[in-house]
Amino acid sequence: MNDFFYKKLDAYKIAKEFTIYVYSLLRKYPALEQHAMCDQLRRAVISVPSNIAEGMGRMAIKERIHFLEISYASLNEVLCQLDISEALGYITADELRTAEDMSDRLARVMSGLRKSLNDKVINNE
């Protein structure tokens, strides 16, 4: 058995790609934000793929779902902060739109994964 099967999940792959994109945006932020918004964005965005990986490492399906929910919440946090970043002029509207498009795709894939896991819970009850 491959203990690290999360790497094969589309949700993980897209989350990783999204994380790398957000990290690339952070290079543009002013120095005054490096220890404020940038730190918070780093923590939030790295939480997205990390919680997918951690959740898939759990044996209980309900725990897997729980970690997917945490990942989704972190995704929303990142989008909020990027929206504020665009309003402050740290990123462009196009960069925000790209992040939103990536996150929409990720959210759909995560939703499908959650539904699949939830169906397993229902079928095992």
Phi, psi and omega per residue, in radians:
M1 nan 2.405 3.098
N2 -1.504 1.912 -3.100
D3 -1.214 -0.274 -3.090
F4 -1.974 0.750 -3.087
F5 -1.168 -0.288 3.125
Y6 -0.978 -0.496 -3.122
K7 -1.127 -0.358 3.140
K8 -1.549 -0.183 -3.112
L9 -1.310 2.356 3.083
D10 -1.033 -0.658 -3.136
A11 -1.025 -0.771 3.127
Y12 -1.154 -0.794 -3.106
K13 -1.055 -0.768 -3.131
I14 -1.210 -0.695 3.115
A15 -1.087 -0.695 3.105
K16 -1.122 -0.794 3.110
E17 -1.058 -0.745 3.109
F18 -1.082 -0.747 3.135
T19 -1.068 -0.792 3.134
I20 -1.092 -0.696 3.116
Y21 -1.094 -0.827 -3.128
V22 -1.103 -0.729 3.084
Y23 -1.012 -0.673 3.127
S24 -1.142 -0.604 3.099
L25 -1.179 -0.608 -3.066
L26 -1.095 -0.380 3.109
R27 -1.133 -0.351 -3.087
K28 -1.538 -0.226 -3.041
Y29 -1.230 2.615 3.118
P30 -1.203 2.770 -3.110
A31 -0.981 -0.614 -3.099
L32 -1.121 -0.322 -3.140
E33 -1.714 -0.088 -3.056
Q34 -1.074 -0.522 -3.122
H35 -1.900 0.198 3.121
A36 -2.146 -1.663 -3.077
M37 -1.062 -0.710 -3.114
C38 -1.092 -0.761 3.109
D39 -1.077 -0.753 -3.136
Q40 -1.152 -0.726 3.103
L41 -1.105 -0.721 3.108
R42 -1.053 -0.823 -3.136
R43 -1.082 -0.758 -3.100
A44 -1.185 -0.797 -3.057
V45 -1.257 -0.623 3.121
I46 -1.233 -0.387 3.099
S47 -1.177 -0.470 -3.084
V48 -1.110 -1.073 3.127
P49 -1.230 -0.522 -3.120
S50 -1.113 -0.718 3.137
N51 -1.290 -0.502 3.015
I52 -1.117 -0.839 3.141
A53 -1.080 -0.832 -3.120
E54 -1.090 -0.756 -3.138
G55 -1.074 -0.731 -3.123
M56 -1.244 -0.246 3.055
G57 -1.458 -0.125 3.122
R58 -1.488 2.573 -3.131
M59 -1.422 -0.648 -3.097
A60 -1.369 2.279 -3.112
I61 -1.105 -0.656 3.124
K62 -1.099 -0.592 3.072
E63 -1.204 -0.661 3.097
R64 -1.056 -0.770 3.108
I65 -1.082 -0.759 -3.136
H66 -1.006 -0.785 -3.134
F67 -1.219 -0.552 3.027
L68 -1.114 -0.677 3.105
E69 -1.132 -0.681 3.075
I70 -1.112 -0.746 3.119
S71 -1.051 -0.767 3.135
Y72 -1.113 -0.703 3.104
A73 -1.103 -0.715 3.091
S74 -1.115 -0.663 3.092
L75 -1.041 -0.760 3.105
N76 -1.121 -0.681 3.099
E77 -1.064 -0.767 3.126
V78 -1.073 -0.786 -3.128
L79 -1.091 -0.694 3.086
C80 -1.035 -0.834 -3.098
Q81 -1.195 -0.597 3.081
L82 -1.219 -0.636 3.075
D83 -1.064 -0.786 3.086
I84 -1.139 -0.689 3.114
S85 -1.046 -0.722 3.115
E86 -1.147 -0.732 3.123
A87 -1.095 -0.554 3.121
L88 -1.478 -0.108 3.119
G89 1.490 0.243 -3.137
Y90 -1.373 -0.546 3.072
I91 -2.285 2.814 -3.129
T92 -1.501 2.895 3.067
A93 -1.089 -0.628 3.110
D94 -1.149 -0.715 3.113
E95 -1.135 -0.709 3.078
L96 -1.099 -0.766 3.141
R97 -1.069 -0.720 3.090
T98 -1.061 -0.797 3.122
A99 -1.094 -0.711 3.118
E100 -1.135 -0.713 3.105
D101 -1.101 -0.767 3.120
M102 -1.101 -0.747 -3.101
S103 -1.222 -0.600 3.070
D104 -1.066 -0.793 3.117
R105 -1.078 -0.783 3.134
L106 -1.090 -0.770 -3.132
A107 -1.067 -0.699 3.115
R108 -1.125 -0.756 -3.140
V109 -1.156 -0.750 3.115
M110 -1.118 -0.665 3.108
S111 -1.096 -0.728 3.095
G112 -1.119 -0.714 3.107
L113 -1.128 -0.750 3.120
R114 -1.088 -0.744 3.121
K115 -1.086 -0.744 3.115
S116 -1.059 -0.780 3.115
L117 -1.162 -0.711 3.138
N118 -1.112 -0.666 3.096
D119 -1.076 -0.635 3.098
K120 -1.142 -0.688 3.116
V121 -1.108 -0.809 -3.125
I122 -1.104 -0.736 -3.117
N123 -1.238 -0.383 3.138
N124 -1.613 -0.109 -3.127
E125 -1.439 nan nan
